[in-house]
Amino acid sequence: MIGLNWQKSSFSSGDGNTNCVELATGPTGALHLRESDEPTAILTTPLPAVRALLGHIKAGDLDFGGER
């Protein structure tokens, strides 16, 4: 994915040896995620799906009380 502006997590220490999650958005609005230690493995998802997931997390819909 050439031309994406990757951003590291704010929890990253910032040194070059820190592996962390990086995010980028593409021209279509899709969200791209990758691990900094394996930059060619990229997960891409549409932004509405990410918004829906975050909404469920914030609402507690995914809290199963430790049950699986």
Long-range contacts (C-beta under 8 A, 24 or more apart in sequence): 1-26, 1-32, 1-42, 4-32, 6-34, 8-36, 12-36
